Amino acid sequence: NHSSYTHVYSKSAKLEDFLLLLSNMKSEEARLKTFSSWPSSAPVRPRDLAQAGFFYLGKDDRVQCFCCGGKLSGWEPGDSPWREHETHYSHCFYVLGHDVGNVPLPEDAGEDEETGSRQRHRKPSSNMENLEERLATFARVQHPIDHELLAQAGFYSKGEGDKVLCFKCGGGLTDWDSEDDPWEEHAKYYPGCSFLLSEKGQEFVNKIQLQGPKHTKEVTVENPLEELEKLRREKRCKICLDKSVGIVFIPCGHLASCKECSDKLDQCPICCATIAQKIQTFIA
């Protein structure tokens, strides 16, 4: 039937256009340019919205995230774009601090107070690219992990307890245990970091993402219902956190998304590898 093939092609073309749009919006400058017709009465600044990952959809005060595709509107006085982004789309990898290819404006390096702590947390620090500079930040810090190991893994200290940030992806980690391995923790929480991938490789990251908890022998489950709920959580889609996973991404092999969410992805949400093929699978 010719008409049915035309319909399928049309849907595919729209998806490709959508993914291309999101890819182009990785540039903060490109996002900012979309706000040329932003209503002057809106209570939030285009600059703050662009920095939080949003671009303007050209109607009312509706914006969309370049990373997760989430849309927001109905902005009110006092709203923080970063806070609203995290509240409504907590699964977004840009919100979580992963290296998703965001290209910030060069002049943003010195602007931090009015845009909120969430953004300062996620801004990569260019002056920390040097290992010795990162190591120097731990000079007066008490940390359960060897300072040199942390610095080698890309982390530097902000002087706030045991909190560290990655100079490249801006990802932050805290609540360290003495037996934690900085490289493994980096790979566990920020698998898309380009520094991590260049130093340790995709195979190392995939291995960490797929491995189970280290200390299962110390865990005791007294209530079988708790164990059942734990298993259900593990099988939930990592994007919508609602439906069950059912799509395997090739070539990375991660099972992380339901069918509906996978339709919007061109990169794996776990390792950020480009998806060449999506295969539906069923969990018995």
C-alpha positions as a Markdown table, in Angstrom:
| # | Residue | x | y | z |
|---|---|---|---|---|
| 1 | Asn | 0.0 | 0.0 | 0.0 |
| 2 | His | 1.7 | 3.2 | -1.2 |
| 3 | Ser | -0.1 | 5.5 | 1.2 |
| 4 | Ser | 1.1 | 3.5 | 4.3 |
| 5 | Tyr | 4.7 | 3.7 | 3.1 |
| 6 | Thr | 4.4 | 7.4 | 2.6 |
| 7 | His | 3.0 | 7.8 | 6.2 |
| 8 | Val | 6.0 | 5.8 | 7.6 |
| 9 | Tyr | 8.5 | 7.9 | 5.7 |
| 10 | Ser | 6.8 | 11.1 | 6.8 |
| 11 | Lys | 7.0 | 10.1 | 10.5 |
| 12 | Ser | 10.7 | 9.0 | 10.1 |
| 13 | Ala | 11.5 | 12.3 | 8.4 |
| 14 | Lys | 9.9 | 14.3 | 11.2 |
| 15 | Leu | 11.9 | 12.3 | 13.8 |
| 16 | Glu | 15.2 | 13.0 | 11.9 |
| 17 | Asp | 14.3 | 16.7 | 11.7 |
| 18 | Phe | 13.6 | 16.7 | 15.5 |
| 19 | Leu | 16.9 | 15.0 | 16.4 |
| 20 | Leu | 18.8 | 17.4 | 14.1 |
| 21 | Leu | 17.2 | 20.4 | 15.8 |
| 22 | Leu | 18.2 | 19.1 | 19.2 |
| 23 | Ser | 21.7 | 18.5 | 18.0 |
| 24 | Asn | 22.0 | 22.0 | 16.6 |
| 25 | Met | 20.8 | 23.4 | 20.0 |
| 26 | Lys | 23.8 | 22.0 | 21.8 |
| 27 | Ser | 25.3 | 25.4 | 21.3 |
| 28 | Glu | 24.3 | 27.9 | 24.0 |
| 29 | Glu | 24.7 | 30.7 | 21.4 |
| 30 | Ala | 22.3 | 29.0 | 19.0 |
| 31 | Arg | 19.8 | 28.5 | 21.8 |
| 32 | Leu | 20.0 | 32.1 | 22.8 |
| 33 | Lys | 19.4 | 33.3 | 19.2 |
| 34 | Thr | 16.0 | 31.5 | 19.3 |
| 35 | Phe | 14.7 | 34.0 | 21.9 |
| 36 | Ser | 14.7 | 37.0 | 19.5 |
| 37 | Ser | 10.9 | 37.1 | 19.8 |
| 38 | Trp | 10.7 | 36.2 | 23.5 |
| 39 | Pro | 7.9 | 38.1 | 25.2 |
| 40 | Ser | 9.3 | 41.1 | 27.1 |
| 41 | Ser | 6.7 | 40.5 | 29.9 |
| 42 | Ala | 8.1 | 37.0 | 30.6 |
| 43 | Pro | 9.6 | 36.9 | 34.2 |
| 44 | Val | 12.7 | 34.9 | 33.2 |
| 45 | Arg | 15.7 | 36.0 | 31.1 |
| 46 | Pro | 16.5 | 34.3 | 27.8 |
| 47 | Arg | 20.2 | 34.0 | 28.8 |
| 48 | Asp | 19.3 | 32.0 | 32.0 |
| 49 | Leu | 17.0 | 29.7 | 30.0 |
| 50 | Ala | 19.7 | 29.1 | 27.3 |
| 51 | Gln | 22.2 | 28.3 | 30.0 |
| 52 | Ala | 19.8 | 25.8 | 31.6 |
| 53 | Gly | 19.6 | 24.0 | 28.2 |
| 54 | Phe | 16.4 | 25.5 | 26.8 |
| 55 | Phe | 15.6 | 27.1 | 23.4 |
| 56 | Tyr | 12.5 | 29.0 | 22.5 |
| 57 | Leu | 9.7 | 27.3 | 20.5 |
| 58 | Gly | 8.4 | 30.6 | 19.2 |
| 59 | Lys | 5.0 | 30.5 | 20.9 |
| 60 | Asp | 3.9 | 32.1 | 24.3 |
| 61 | Asp | 6.7 | 31.3 | 26.8 |
| 62 | Arg | 7.2 | 27.7 | 25.8 |
| 63 | Val | 10.8 | 26.3 | 25.7 |
| 64 | Gln | 12.4 | 22.9 | 25.2 |
| 65 | Cys | 15.6 | 21.3 | 26.4 |
| 66 | Phe | 18.2 | 20.3 | 23.8 |
| 67 | Cys | 19.2 | 17.2 | 25.7 |
| 68 | Cys | 16.0 | 15.5 | 27.1 |
| 69 | Gly | 13.5 | 17.2 | 24.8 |
| 70 | Gly | 11.4 | 18.3 | 27.8 |
| 71 | Lys | 9.1 | 21.3 | 27.4 |
| 72 | Leu | 8.2 | 24.0 | 30.0 |
| 73 | Ser | 5.9 | 27.0 | 29.9 |
| 74 | Gly | 3.9 | 29.1 | 32.3 |
| 75 | Trp | 6.9 | 30.8 | 33.8 |
| 76 | Glu | 6.2 | 32.8 | 37.0 |
| 77 | Pro | 8.2 | 35.5 | 38.9 |
| 78 | Gly | 11.0 | 33.9 | 41.0 |
| 79 | Asp | 11.2 | 30.8 | 38.8 |
| 80 | Ser | 14.8 | 29.5 | 38.3 |
| 81 | Pro | 15.3 | 27.7 | 34.9 |
| 82 | Trp | 17.7 | 25.2 | 36.4 |
| 83 | Arg | 15.5 | 24.4 | 39.4 |
| 84 | Glu | 12.4 | 24.0 | 37.2 |
| 85 | His | 14.4 | 21.8 | 34.7 |
| 86 | Glu | 15.5 | 19.5 | 37.5 |
| 87 | Thr | 12.0 | 19.4 | 39.1 |
| 88 | His | 10.1 | 18.4 | 36.0 |
| 89 | Tyr | 12.9 | 16.5 | 34.1 |
| 90 | Ser | 15.2 | 15.0 | 36.8 |
| 91 | His | 16.3 | 12.3 | 34.4 |
| 92 | Cys | 17.8 | 14.8 | 32.0 |
| 93 | Phe | 21.5 | 14.0 | 31.5 |
| 94 | Tyr | 22.3 | 17.7 | 31.2 |
| 95 | Val | 20.6 | 18.3 | 34.5 |
| 96 | Leu | 22.5 | 15.4 | 36.0 |
| 97 | Gly | 25.8 | 16.9 | 34.9 |
| 98 | His | 26.8 | 14.5 | 32.2 |
| 99 | Asp | 29.0 | 15.6 | 29.3 |
| 100 | Val | 26.3 | 15.8 | 26.6 |
| 101 | Gly | 28.2 | 18.1 | 24.2 |
| 102 | Asn | 26.9 | 21.5 | 25.5 |
| 103 | Val | 28.9 | 24.4 | 24.1 |
| 104 | Pro | 28.7 | 27.3 | 26.5 |
| 105 | Leu | 29.2 | 31.0 | 25.6 |
| 106 | Pro | 32.9 | 32.0 | 26.2 |
| 107 | Glu | 31.9 | 35.0 | 28.3 |
| 108 | Asp | 30.0 | 32.7 | 30.8 |
| 109 | Ala | 33.2 | 31.8 | 32.7 |
| 110 | Gly | 32.9 | 34.7 | 35.1 |
| 111 | Glu | 29.1 | 34.9 | 35.5 |
| 112 | Asp | 27.9 | 32.7 | 38.2 |
| 113 | Glu | 26.1 | 34.4 | 41.1 |
| 114 | Glu | 22.8 | 35.3 | 39.4 |
| 115 | Thr | 22.4 | 32.0 | 37.5 |
| 116 | Gly | 22.3 | 29.8 | 40.6 |
| 117 | Ser | 24.4 | 27.1 | 42.2 |
| 118 | Arg | 23.1 | 24.4 | 39.9 |
| 119 | Gln | 24.8 | 26.0 | 37.0 |
| 120 | Arg | 28.0 | 26.7 | 38.8 |
| 121 | His | 28.1 | 23.1 | 39.8 |
| 122 | Arg | 27.9 | 22.0 | 36.1 |
| 123 | Lys | 30.3 | 24.5 | 34.5 |
| 124 | Pro | 33.5 | 22.7 | 33.5 |
| 125 | Ser | 36.5 | 24.5 | 34.9 |
| 126 | Ser | 39.1 | 25.2 | 32.1 |
| 127 | Asn | 41.8 | 26.3 | 34.6 |
| 128 | Met | 41.7 | 22.8 | 36.2 |
| 129 | Glu | 42.8 | 21.0 | 33.1 |
| 130 | Asn | 46.3 | 20.8 | 34.7 |
| 131 | Leu | 46.8 | 17.9 | 37.1 |
| 132 | Glu | 48.9 | 19.9 | 39.5 |
| 133 | Glu | 46.3 | 22.6 | 39.6 |
| 134 | Arg | 43.7 | 20.1 | 40.6 |
| 135 | Leu | 45.9 | 18.5 | 43.2 |
| 136 | Ala | 46.6 | 21.9 | 44.7 |
| 137 | Thr | 42.9 | 22.4 | 45.5 |
| 138 | Phe | 43.2 | 19.5 | 48.1 |
| 139 | Ala | 46.0 | 21.2 | 50.0 |
| 140 | Arg | 43.8 | 22.1 | 53.1 |
| 141 | Val | 41.1 | 19.5 | 52.6 |
| 142 | Gln | 40.5 | 16.4 | 54.6 |
| 143 | His | 39.3 | 13.7 | 52.2 |
| 144 | Pro | 38.8 | 9.9 | 52.7 |
| 145 | Ile | 40.3 | 9.3 | 49.2 |
| 146 | Asp | 43.9 | 9.8 | 48.2 |
| 147 | His | 44.2 | 13.3 | 46.8 |
| 148 | Glu | 46.4 | 12.3 | 43.9 |
| 149 | Leu | 44.0 | 9.6 | 42.8 |
| 150 | Leu | 41.1 | 12.1 | 42.8 |
| 151 | Ala | 43.1 | 14.6 | 40.8 |
| 152 | Gln | 44.2 | 11.9 | 38.3 |
| 153 | Ala | 40.5 | 11.0 | 37.7 |
| 154 | Gly | 39.8 | 14.6 | 36.8 |
| 155 | Phe | 38.4 | 15.8 | 40.1 |
| 156 | Tyr | 39.3 | 19.0 | 42.1 |
| 157 | Ser | 38.0 | 20.2 | 45.4 |
| 158 | Lys | 35.7 | 23.2 | 46.0 |
| 159 | Gly | 36.6 | 23.2 | 49.7 |
| 160 | Glu | 33.1 | 22.0 | 50.7 |
| 161 | Gly | 33.5 | 18.9 | 52.7 |
| 162 | Asp | 34.4 | 15.9 | 50.5 |
| 163 | Lys | 32.6 | 17.3 | 47.5 |
| 164 | Val | 34.6 | 17.2 | 44.2 |
| 165 | Leu | 33.9 | 18.3 | 40.7 |
| 166 | Cys | 35.2 | 17.1 | 37.3 |
| 167 | Phe | 37.1 | 19.8 | 35.4 |
| 168 | Lys | 35.8 | 18.5 | 32.1 |
| 169 | Cys | 32.1 | 17.5 | 32.5 |
| 170 | Gly | 31.4 | 19.5 | 35.6 |
| 171 | Gly | 29.9 | 16.5 | 37.4 |
| 172 | Gly | 30.0 | 16.6 | 41.2 |
| 173 | Leu | 30.4 | 13.7 | 43.7 |
| 174 | Thr | 30.2 | 13.7 | 47.5 |
| 175 | Asp | 29.7 | 11.2 | 50.4 |
| 176 | Trp | 32.8 | 9.2 | 49.6 |
| 177 | Asp | 33.8 | 6.0 | 51.3 |
| 178 | Ser | 37.4 | 5.2 | 51.9 |
| 179 | Glu | 37.3 | 2.1 | 49.6 |
| 180 | Asp | 35.8 | 4.0 | 46.6 |
| 181 | Asp | 37.8 | 4.2 | 43.4 |
| 182 | Pro | 37.6 | 7.7 | 41.8 |
| 183 | Trp | 37.7 | 6.4 | 38.2 |
| 184 | Glu | 35.0 | 3.9 | 38.9 |
| 185 | Glu | 32.8 | 6.4 | 40.6 |
| 186 | His | 33.4 | 8.8 | 37.7 |
| 187 | Ala | 32.3 | 6.1 | 35.2 |
| 188 | Lys | 29.3 | 5.1 | 37.3 |
| 189 | Tyr | 27.7 | 8.6 | 37.6 |
| 190 | Tyr | 29.1 | 10.5 | 34.6 |
| 191 | Pro | 29.7 | 7.9 | 31.8 |
| 192 | Gly | 29.6 | 10.4 | 29.0 |
| 193 | Cys | 32.5 | 12.6 | 30.2 |
| 194 | Ser | 35.0 | 13.0 | 27.4 |
| 195 | Phe | 38.0 | 13.1 | 29.7 |
| 196 | Leu | 36.9 | 9.8 | 31.3 |
| 197 | Leu | 36.4 | 8.2 | 27.9 |
| 198 | Ser | 39.8 | 9.4 | 26.6 |
| 199 | Glu | 41.7 | 8.2 | 29.7 |
| 200 | Lys | 39.9 | 4.9 | 30.4 |
| 201 | Gly | 38.1 | 4.0 | 27.2 |
| 202 | Gln | 34.5 | 3.0 | 26.4 |
| 203 | Glu | 35.1 | -0.6 | 27.5 |
| 204 | Phe | 36.0 | 0.4 | 31.0 |
| 205 | Val | 32.9 | 2.7 | 31.3 |
| 206 | Asn | 30.6 | -0.1 | 30.0 |
| 207 | Lys | 32.1 | -2.5 | 32.4 |
| 208 | Ile | 31.4 | -0.2 | 35.4 |
| 209 | Gln | 27.9 | 0.6 | 34.2 |
| 210 | Leu | 27.0 | -3.1 | 33.9 |
| 211 | Gln | 28.5 | -4.4 | 37.1 |
| 212 | Gly | 26.5 | -4.9 | 40.3 |
| 213 | Pro | 27.0 | -3.5 | 43.8 |
| 214 | Lys | 30.4 | -4.2 | 45.3 |
| 215 | His | 29.3 | -5.2 | 48.8 |
| 216 | Thr | 26.3 | -7.4 | 48.3 |
| 217 | Lys | 27.4 | -9.7 | 51.1 |
| 218 | Glu | 26.7 | -6.9 | 53.7 |
| 219 | Val | 23.1 | -6.4 | 52.4 |
| 220 | Thr | 20.3 | -8.3 | 54.1 |
| 221 | Val | 16.7 | -8.1 | 52.9 |
| 222 | Glu | 14.2 | -8.9 | 55.7 |
| 223 | Asn | 11.1 | -8.1 | 53.6 |
| 224 | Pro | 10.6 | -10.0 | 50.3 |
| 225 | Leu | 8.3 | -7.2 | 49.1 |
| 226 | Glu | 11.3 | -4.8 | 49.4 |
| 227 | Glu | 13.4 | -7.0 | 47.2 |
| 228 | Leu | 10.6 | -7.2 | 44.7 |
| 229 | Glu | 10.2 | -3.5 | 44.5 |
| 230 | Lys | 14.0 | -3.2 | 44.1 |
| 231 | Leu | 13.9 | -5.5 | 41.1 |
| 232 | Arg | 11.0 | -3.5 | 39.6 |
| 233 | Arg | 13.0 | -0.3 | 39.9 |
| 234 | Glu | 16.0 | -1.8 | 38.2 |
| 235 | Lys | 13.8 | -2.8 | 35.3 |
| 236 | Arg | 12.3 | 0.6 | 34.8 |
| 237 | Cys | 13.1 | 2.8 | 31.8 |
| 238 | Lys | 16.0 | 5.1 | 32.7 |
| 239 | Ile | 14.3 | 8.0 | 30.8 |
| 240 | Cys | 10.7 | 8.1 | 31.9 |
| 241 | Leu | 11.3 | 6.0 | 35.1 |
| 242 | Asp | 7.8 | 4.6 | 34.6 |
| 243 | Lys | 7.6 | 1.9 | 32.0 |
| 244 | Ser | 9.8 | -1.3 | 31.8 |
| 245 | Val | 12.9 | -1.4 | 29.7 |
| 246 | Gly | 12.5 | -3.3 | 26.4 |
| 247 | Ile | 15.0 | -1.9 | 23.9 |
| 248 | Val | 18.6 | -2.9 | 23.5 |
| 249 | Phe | 20.9 | -0.4 | 21.8 |
| 250 | Ile | 23.5 | -1.6 | 19.3 |
| 251 | Pro | 26.6 | -1.5 | 19.4 |
| 252 | Cys | 26.9 | -0.6 | 23.1 |
| 253 | Gly | 24.4 | -3.3 | 24.2 |
| 254 | His | 22.7 | -1.4 | 27.0 |
| 255 | Leu | 19.2 | -2.2 | 27.9 |
| 256 | Ala | 18.0 | 1.1 | 29.3 |
| 257 | Ser | 14.8 | 2.4 | 27.7 |
| 258 | Cys | 11.2 | 1.5 | 27.0 |
| 259 | Lys | 10.0 | 1.5 | 23.4 |
| 260 | Glu | 8.3 | 4.9 | 23.6 |
| 261 | Cys | 11.4 | 6.7 | 25.0 |
| 262 | Ser | 13.8 | 4.9 | 22.7 |
| 263 | Asp | 12.1 | 6.5 | 19.6 |
| 264 | Lys | 13.4 | 9.9 | 20.7 |
| 265 | Leu | 17.0 | 8.8 | 21.2 |
| 266 | Asp | 20.0 | 8.8 | 18.9 |
| 267 | Gln | 22.5 | 8.3 | 21.7 |
| 268 | Cys | 22.5 | 5.7 | 24.5 |
| 269 | Pro | 21.4 | 7.4 | 27.9 |
| 270 | Ile | 24.0 | 5.2 | 29.8 |
| 271 | Cys | 27.2 | 5.6 | 27.8 |
| 272 | Cys | 26.3 | 8.3 | 25.2 |
| 273 | Ala | 27.4 | 6.0 | 22.4 |
| 274 | Thr | 25.7 | 6.7 | 19.0 |
| 275 | Ile | 22.9 | 4.2 | 18.4 |
| 276 | Ala | 23.2 | 2.3 | 15.2 |
| 277 | Gln | 20.3 | -0.1 | 15.8 |
| 278 | Lys | 17.4 | -0.6 | 18.3 |
| 279 | Ile | 16.3 | -4.1 | 19.1 |
| 280 | Gln | 13.2 | -4.9 | 21.1 |
| 281 | Thr | 13.6 | -7.5 | 23.7 |
| 282 | Phe | 11.2 | -9.1 | 26.3 |
| 283 | Ile | 12.0 | -9.8 | 29.9 |
| 284 | Ala | 10.4 | -13.1 | 31.1 |
